[in-house]
Amino acid sequence: MSKSIKELNLHYDPINESNSFTSGDIVEGRVVLEVTKEIKVDHLFVKLTGDANVSWTESTGDDETTTYSDHERYFKIKQYFIQESSKYGQPEKNTTLISGETYGPVIKEGSHVFPFRFQLPQQKMPASFKGVHGSVKYVLMVKLKRPWKPTSSTCSELNFSPGNDGTNDHLLEPQSVTKDKKLKLFGSGKMSMTATTDKTGYMQGETIRVSVDIDNSSSRDVKPKYSLKQQQTFIAGKSTNKAFKDIVKETKDPVPSGEKTKFIVDIHLPHDLTINIENCRIIKVQYQIKVSLDVSFASDPALMLPVVILPAYQQCPPCQGPSGGFQPYLPPQPNLVPYPGGPPPPYAELYPNLHDPTALPYPGAAAGLYPNPNAMLPGFYPTPSAPVYDPNQSTKASSPNVPY
């Protein structure tokens, strides 16, 4: 970063204790820019993007390799604070432009705050995910471009989790699988096992209960094993690459020859476990429970139970005050300039906070669920906001609204 730019950061306001967002949620925050001397700016904007990417390399023999990659974009939203006059009003491919306050092209020495506010699209999108050969990311990024200078930027990732609409009734049905095996070499007799779950779909944080029945009518002792596996599938064109990750993996006490046993397995799902991803063209995330019998000098019989991990109805309970532990970022409070008299701009409905002093100051204000993210601590002095640009004002150096 240039010596003249002391700080370029962006901060967004959490809306719940799990710091997660879903479709239709409002993402609002501010860009903080501190400069050590007056600078001229070509453009300054903040954007919010949702993308999935995959990439991996495979050996094709003779020391040659082939790289497979693909990309899927869900949205790109931009809000300009400062825009080059030559490009003002021009459409941008596959980009939704959001109007907001416009600022002058010259930034004076000191700290300046630029507020932004986006709304996530009302569409079905995959959950945030980072895998072996790909990821799904929702990223806030700010970029500052000056004449004849390298572009300065910084970014912050959002945790996106699709909402649970509770309509997956078929996932409430129980499932059961049975596996038999006869011993022919190094033993005789047969063994069988049955695994049953009370349903197929489980929410984050829930407990999967698996009932396992084993009948060891063979001449060999067997050792039961179970695991919850995550399967990651990456797709690029007609090529696929799969990876597996053990979420839980355990071994039970041996079952002696000629005995029967029954045991219960409780698998506690992490609250932040990635949910199933089926609505992404290039990445799939699926889960299965594997129950097997470890038999020496023989192939191990195994059975699979597919399970679906769903988003919790509510990622975390609402904060009940300071004791709840949820302390959002307390930013400098910008001094927003009210919109002048006359009809409101077309973006006023999306951004009521910028122009309507009677609008709710932050998400959840009516319900009193969360502390005001713009509240000031005692003895805390707000950083001055960036100068608002008014093209009707004089451009002379004496103008107080357009610094040079």
Number of C-alpha atoms within 10 A of each C-alpha: 11 11 9 13 17 14 17 20 16 22 18 20 20 21 23 20 17 16 15 17 22 19 16 12 15 19 19 18 21 21 23 21 21 19 19 14 13 15 16 14 18 15 19 23 19 25 21 23 19 22 18 22 20 22 17 17 12 11 10 9 8 6 6 8 11 10 10 18 17 17 17 15 13 16 16 19 19 21 23 22 24 21 20 14 10 7 10 10 10 8 10 10 7 11 13 15 16 18 18 18 20 18 21 20 23 17 22 19 15 16 19 22 25 25 24 26 20 20 16 19 16 10 11 13 22 25 25 22 20 13 16 16 19 22 19 25 21 22 17 21 19 22 16 20 19 15 11 7 10 11 14 15 17 14 17 14 14 20 16 22 22 20 18 14 10 10 7 10 9 10 15 12 11 12 15 16 13 15 16 14 17 14 16 10 8 10 13 13 15 17 24 18 24 17 24 17 20 14 18 18 20 19 19 20 17 16 14 20 15 20 15 21 16 22 19 22 18 20 16 19 17 22 16 20 17 21 19 23 19 19 17 21 21 28 24 19 11 6 9 13 18 14 13 15 13 12 16 14 13 11 14 13 9 14 18 17 16 15 13 15 13 12 11 12 17 10 17 14 18 13 15 13 15 19 23 20 21 14 13 17 16 22 29 17 24 19 22 16 23 17 23 19 25 17 15 12 9 12 11 14 17 18 19 19 18 14 21 18 21 25 24 21 13 12 19 13 11 16 17 13 13 10 8 11 10 19 15 18 15 15 20 20 18 17 15 17 12 11 14 8 6 6 8 13 12 10 12 16 12 14 21 16 17 21 17 15 10 8 12 12 16 17 21 14 13 10 7 13 16 23 19 17 20 17 13 14 9 6 6 10 10 14 17 14 19 24 24 16 18 14 12 6 11 12 14 11 10 10 11 12 18 22 17 17
